[in-house]
């Protein structure tokens, strides 16, 4: 029994080393992609885009979870976006009478004669409203049908050829649409969707004010920043270089309305929709591109606590689990983006499972004496050591990719935060990731 367990532990260590090397390779690929994107992105002036009649109008669709001050503030921020011609389609999914009245008072809504089409099947729409103020706003009151159903209702009512989706947990500048539309202007024949996301700007975090023995929010922001750097490099930039890009938390998205209708609309969420787009385009044999915008895009708010980090990880796993639940309806299914989806699952599920199992086997083996301490050291090297290397590399590679210099103090804190990140937080995060896949998807929405 001890021999079999030792062989199993050795195999796990080899797999963990292989996964770590693959993650480093993906980040290296992402660094080269970022360097190319930053240096070759189209230089369209925002004022030119705003004034040009050739730029497609954009409909921003949002499904607020409630009528709280935070949701209303987010809606105001979307109404104030800078663009030549855009509208906000606000979909209220089964609101209570009090919530509906709150929205009516907030934006001075009145009944609209505007109608929608029936391109996508949705729950019944009870009313369509527009503001009496000069705002580019349309509000839908509909029977409850879930997020995907509400997004489809928004697509039906939207009149623009381009649909925009922004994460309610993200921060962005009013010019975000001007940045996202550039790939569609540069390559209109092939670009069917755009995903824009970036690390939080230095002024958005309290990392520069960090000090030894800092507060929980400081360490949470440091660890959250490292997670974002790895995500932008190893997942967004790298997968965009292989044309396998799918959304991540905090991303701002553009997608052609016709493309959404062709694949049957939303069945789970943005991640599932992008898998549909990839699978449909690959199955039809057409040349296509899902573009990536790494600058002047959106980013997740800086994590204020470890509870924030837990909730975000659970949410991302829930989104991925929902997309996988609908894989049979996607062209190509599990292989809609080739090896991209299995690779993401390997990082977000297989590696946490193997690391947790390796810790348990190594601990039991050391206590019972059936493994050599050197093998336990290899377990730490393949988990903690590899994790520190990858996080430190993410900080360095991001600096190699951008054109501007960053604050040295912030870089130093990020670089050395890789050590405590992998000596405690990493092990807890593994448990979060495992729980995210095997618990109810609705848990992350609470």
C-alpha positions in Angstrom: 0.0 0.0 0.0 2.8 2.4 0.9 4.6 1.7 -2.4 1.5 2.4 -4.4 0.8 5.6 -2.5 4.5 6.7 -3.0 4.2 6.0 -6.7 0.9 8.0 -6.9 2.5 10.9 -5.1 5.5 10.9 -7.5 3.1 10.9 -10.5 1.1 13.8 -9.0 4.4 15.8 -8.5 5.3 15.2 -12.2 1.9 16.3 -13.4 2.0 19.4 -11.2 5.5 20.3 -12.6 4.1 19.8 -16.1 1.1 22.1 -15.4 3.3 24.7 -13.9 5.6 24.7 -16.9 2.5 25.0 -19.2 1.2 28.0 -17.2 4.6 29.7 -17.5 4.6 29.0 -21.2 1.2 30.5 -21.6 2.2 33.6 -19.7 5.3 34.0 -21.9 3.1 33.7 -25.0 0.8 36.3 -23.4 3.7 38.7 -22.9 4.6 38.6 -26.6 0.9 39.0 -27.6 0.6 42.0 -25.3 3.8 43.6 -26.7 2.4 43.2 -30.2 -1.1 44.5 -29.3 0.3 47.6 -27.5 2.6 48.5 -30.3 0.3 47.8 -33.3 -3.2 48.6 -32.1 -5.0 51.0 -34.4 -4.5 54.7 -33.5 -8.0 56.0 -34.0 -8.7 59.2 -32.1 -11.7 58.9 -29.8 -13.2 62.2 -31.1 -13.0 60.8 -34.7 -14.8 57.6 -33.6 -17.5 59.6 -31.8 -18.2 61.9 -34.8 -17.8 59.4 -37.6 -21.2 58.3 -39.2 -19.4 55.1 -40.3 -19.0 53.7 -36.8 -21.7 51.2 -35.8 -24.1 52.2 -33.0 -23.8 50.1 -29.8 -26.5 48.8 -27.5 -25.3 48.2 -24.0 -27.4 45.5 -22.2 -27.4 45.2 -18.5 -29.5 43.1 -16.1 -29.4 44.7 -12.7 -29.9 42.2 -9.8 -32.0 44.8 -7.8 -32.8 48.4 -7.5 -30.2 49.2 -4.9 -28.2 52.4 -4.9 -25.2 50.5 -6.3 -27.2 49.1 -9.2 -28.7 52.5 -10.0 -25.2 54.1 -9.9 -23.9 51.5 -12.3 -26.8 52.3 -14.7 -26.0 56.0 -14.5 -22.4 55.3 -15.4 -23.5 53.3 -18.5 -25.8 56.1 -19.6 -22.9 58.5 -19.4 -20.6 56.5 -21.7 -18.9 58.5 -24.4 -19.7 57.2 -27.9 -21.1 58.6 -31.1 -24.4 56.7 -30.9 -25.3 54.3 -28.2 -28.2 53.3 -26.0 -28.5 51.5 -22.7 -31.0 48.6 -22.6 -31.8 48.0 -18.9 -33.6 44.7 -18.4 -35.6 44.3 -15.2 -36.0 40.5 -14.7 -39.2 40.1 -12.7 -38.9 43.2 -10.5 -41.3 43.8 -7.6 -43.6 46.7 -7.8 -41.4 48.7 -5.4 -38.3 48.0 -7.5 -40.1 49.0 -10.7 -41.3 52.3 -9.1 -37.7 52.9 -7.9 -36.4 52.7 -11.4 -39.3 54.8 -12.8 -38.5 57.6 -10.3 -34.7 57.3 -10.8 -34.8 57.9 -14.5 -38.2 59.6 -14.9 -39.6 56.7 -17.0 -42.7 56.7 -19.0 -44.4 54.0 -21.2 -42.8 53.7 -24.7 -44.4 52.8 -28.0 -41.2 51.0 -28.9 -41.5 47.3 -29.6 -39.1 44.4 -30.0 -38.7 41.6 -32.4 -39.0 37.8 -31.7 -35.5 36.7 -32.8 -35.0 35.0 -29.5 -37.6 33.3 -27.3 -37.9 34.9 -23.9 -40.3 35.2 -21.0 -43.1 37.8 -21.7 -42.3 41.5 -21.6 -44.7 43.4 -19.4 -43.7 46.9 -20.5 -41.1 49.0 -22.2 -40.2 52.4 -20.8 -38.1 55.3 -22.0 -36.9 58.4 -20.0 -38.6 61.8 -20.3 -35.1 63.2 -19.9 -32.8 63.3 -23.0 -31.1 60.0 -22.1 -30.3 57.1 -24.4 -32.1 54.6 -22.2 -34.7 51.9 -22.7 -36.0 49.9 -19.8 -37.7 46.5 -20.1 -40.0 45.1 -17.4 -40.4 41.4 -17.9 -41.5 38.2 -16.2 -38.6 36.5 -14.4 -36.7 34.1 -16.5 -33.1 34.2 -15.3 -30.0 36.1 -16.5 -29.8 34.4 -19.9 -33.4 35.0 -20.7 -33.1 38.6 -19.7 -30.1 39.1 -21.9 -32.0 37.6 -24.8 -34.9 40.0 -24.2 -32.4 42.9 -24.3 -31.0 41.6 -27.6 -34.6 41.5 -29.0 -35.2 45.1 -28.1 -31.7 46.4 -29.0 -31.7 48.3 -32.3 -27.9 48.5 -32.8 -25.8 46.0 -34.8 -23.3 45.7 -31.9 -24.1 44.6 -28.4 -22.0 45.6 -25.4 -21.9 43.8 -22.0 -20.1 45.2 -19.0 -19.5 43.5 -15.7 -21.3 45.2 -12.8 -18.3 44.4 -10.6 -15.9 46.2 -12.9 -14.5 49.7 -13.1 -14.1 51.5 -16.4 -13.7 54.9 -18.0 -16.5 56.6 -19.9 -14.4 56.1 -23.1 -14.4 52.3 -22.8 -16.6 51.8 -25.9 -14.3 53.9 -28.0 -11.5 51.5 -27.1 -13.5 48.3 -27.6 -14.8 49.3 -31.0 -11.3 49.8 -32.5 -10.7 46.1 -33.5 -14.0 46.0 -35.3 -13.1 49.1 -37.3 -9.6 47.7 -38.0 -10.8 44.3 -39.2 -14.6 44.4 -39.7 -14.8 41.4 -41.9 -13.4 38.9 -39.4 -14.0 40.4 -35.9 -17.2 39.0 -34.4 -16.5 39.9 -30.8 -14.2 41.9 -28.6 -13.1 41.2 -25.0 -11.4 44.1 -23.1 -9.8 43.7 -19.7 -6.7 45.0 -17.9 -5.1 45.0 -14.5 -6.3 47.7 -12.1 -4.4 51.0 -12.6 -2.0 51.8 -9.9 -4.1 54.7 -8.6 -7.0 52.3 -8.1 -5.4 50.2 -5.4 -3.9 50.7 -2.0 -0.8 48.6 -2.9 1.5 51.6 -2.9 0.5 52.3 0.7 1.2 48.8 1.8 3.4 48.3 4.8 4.8 45.2 6.6 2.0 43.7 8.7 -0.6 45.6 6.6 -4.3 45.2 6.9 -6.4 42.4 5.5 -7.5 44.7 2.6 -3.9 45.3 1.7 -3.0 41.7 1.4 -6.3 40.9 -0.3 -5.6 43.6 -2.9 -2.0 42.3 -3.4 -3.2 38.7 -3.9 -6.1 39.9 -6.1 -3.7 41.9 -8.3 -1.5 38.8 -8.8 -4.5 36.7 -9.8 -5.4 39.4 -12.3 -1.9 39.6 -13.8 -1.8 35.8 -14.3 -5.3 35.9 -15.8 -4.5 38.7 -18.2 -1.3 37.2 -19.4 -1.8 33.4 -19.3 -5.5 33.3 -20.2 -6.6 36.4 -22.0 -3.6 37.5 -23.9 -2.3 34.0 -24.6 -5.6 32.6 -25.7 -6.3 35.6 -27.9 -3.0 34.9 -29.6 -4.4 31.4 -30.4 -7.9 32.8 -31.2 -9.4 30.9 -28.3 -10.4 33.9 -26.1 -13.4 33.7 -23.8 -14.5 36.2 -21.2 -13.1 36.5 -17.6 -14.5 38.4 -14.6 -14.3 42.1 -15.0 -14.2 42.1 -18.8 -16.0 44.5 -21.1 -17.5 42.8 -24.2 -18.6 43.7 -27.7 -20.4 41.2 -29.9 -22.2 41.4 -33.2 -26.0 41.2 -32.7 -26.4 39.0 -35.8 -23.8 36.6 -34.4 -25.7 36.3 -31.1 -29.0 35.5 -33.0 -27.3 32.9 -35.2 -26.1 30.8 -32.3 -29.5 31.0 -30.6 -28.7 33.7 -28.0 -27.7 33.2 -24.5 -28.4 30.0 -22.6 -26.1 30.5 -19.6 -24.1 33.7 -19.8 -21.3 35.5 -21.7 -18.8 32.7 -21.3 -21.2 30.2 -22.8 -22.1 32.7 -25.6 -18.4 33.1 -26.6 -18.0 29.3 -26.7 -21.0 29.2 -29.0 -19.5 31.9 -31.2 -16.2 30.0 -31.5 -17.8 26.7 -32.1 -20.2 28.0 -34.7 -17.5 29.9 -36.6 -15.1 26.9 -36.5 -17.9 24.5 -37.7 -18.8 26.8 -40.6 -15.1 27.0 -41.6 -15.2 30.8 -41.8 -12.2 33.1 -41.0 -13.1 34.9 -37.8 -11.4 36.6 -34.8 -12.3 37.4 -31.2 -10.2 40.4 -30.5 -8.5 41.3 -27.2 -8.1 44.9 -25.9 -5.6 45.1 -23.0 -5.6 48.9 -22.5 -8.3 51.5 -21.7 -10.7 48.7 -21.0 -12.3 47.6 -17.8 -11.0 45.9 -14.7 -12.3 44.3 -11.5 -12.6 46.5 -8.5 -9.7 46.1 -6.1 -10.5 43.3 -3.6 -11.4 44.8 -0.2 -11.1 41.5 1.7 -10.5 37.8 1.4 -14.3 37.3 1.3 -14.2 39.3 -2.0 -11.6 37.0 -3.4 -13.5 34.0 -2.4 -16.7 35.3 -3.9 -15.0 36.1 -7.2 -13.4 32.7 -7.5 -16.6 31.0 -6.7 -18.4 33.1 -9.3 -15.9 32.4 -12.0 -16.1 28.7 -11.4 -19.9 28.9 -11.4 -19.8 30.7 -14.8 -17.5 28.0 -16.2 -19.7 25.2 -14.7 -22.8 26.7 -16.3 -21.1 26.9 -19.7 -20.0 23.3 -19.4 -23.5 22.3 -18.5 -24.6 23.5 -22.0 -21.7 22.1 -23.9 -23.9 19.6 -25.8 -25.7 22.5 -27.5 -22.4 24.1 -28.6 -20.8 23.3 -31.9 -17.7 21.3 -31.0 -18.9 20.9 -27.4 -16.1 20.5 -25.0 -13.6 21.2 -27.8 -15.3 24.4 -29.0 -12.0 26.3 -28.6 -9.8 23.3 -29.1 -7.6 22.5 -26.1 -8.4 26.0 -24.6 -11.3 24.8 -22.4 -9.5 21.6 -21.2 -6.5 23.8 -20.4 -8.6 26.2 -18.3 -10.2 23.2 -16.4 -6.8 21.8 -15.8 -5.7 25.0 -14.1 -8.9 25.7 -12.2 -9.9 22.2 -11.2 -7.3 19.5 -11.8 -4.4 21.4 -10.3 -6.2 22.4 -7.1 -7.4 18.8 -6.7 -3.9 17.3 -7.2 -2.2 19.9 -5.0 -4.6 19.2 -2.1 -4.2 15.4 -2.5 -0.4 15.8 -2.6 -0.4 17.8 0.6 -2.5 15.1 2.3 -0.4 12.2 1.0 2.8 13.9 1.9 1.7 14.7 5.4 0.4 11.1 6.0 3.6 9.7 4.4 5.9 11.8 6.7 3.9 10.8 9.8 4.0 7.1 8.9 7.5 7.1 7.5 6.7 5.5 4.2 8.0 8.5 2.1 11.4 10.1 2.0 11.6 13.7 3.2 13.1 14.5 -0.2 9.8 13.6 -1.9 7.9 15.8 0.5 10.3 18.6 -0.5 9.4 17.9 -4.2 5.8 18.3 -3.3 6.5 21.8 -1.9 8.7 22.6 -4.9 6.0 21.6 -7.4 3.3 23.6 -5.6 4.6 26.4 -3.5 7.9 26.9 -5.4 6.2 26.7 -8.8 3.5 29.1 -7.6 6.0 31.7 -6.4 7.9 31.4 -9.7 4.8 31.9 -11.8 3.5 34.9 -9.8 6.9 36.6 -9.8 7.1 35.9 -13.5 3.7 37.5 -14.1 4.9 40.7 -12.5 8.1 40.8 -14.6 6.4 39.8 -17.9 3.7 42.4 -17.5 6.4 45.1 -17.2 8.1 43.8 -20.3 4.9 44.0 -22.3 3.8 47.6 -21.5 5.3 50.8 -22.8 5.3 52.8 -19.6 7.2 52.3 -16.4 5.3 51.4 -13.2 5.8 52.6 -9.7 8.8 50.8 -8.2 7.3 50.4 -4.7 4.2 48.9 -6.1 6.2 46.4 -8.3 8.3 45.4 -5.3 5.2 44.7 -3.2 3.6 42.7 -5.9 6.8 40.8 -6.6 7.5 39.8 -3.0 3.8 39.2 -2.2 4.2 36.1 -4.3 5.8 34.4 -1.3 3.0 34.8 1.3 0.5 34.2 -1.5 1.8 30.7 -1.9 2.3 30.0 1.8 -1.3 29.9 2.9 -3.6 31.8 0.6 -2.8 29.4 -2.3 -3.9 26.4 -0.3 -7.1 28.1 0.8 -7.8 29.2 -2.7 -7.5 25.6 -3.9 -10.4 24.7 -1.6 -12.4 27.6 -3.0 -11.8 26.4 -6.5 -12.8 22.8 -5.7 -15.9 24.0 -3.9 -16.8 26.3 -6.8 -17.1 23.4 -9.2 -18.9 21.0 -6.9 -21.3 23.3 -5.2 -24.5 25.0 -6.5 -23.7 27.6 -9.2 -26.2 30.0 -7.5 -23.9 30.1 -4.5 -21.5 32.5 -6.1 -24.4 34.9 -7.0 -25.5 35.4 -3.5 
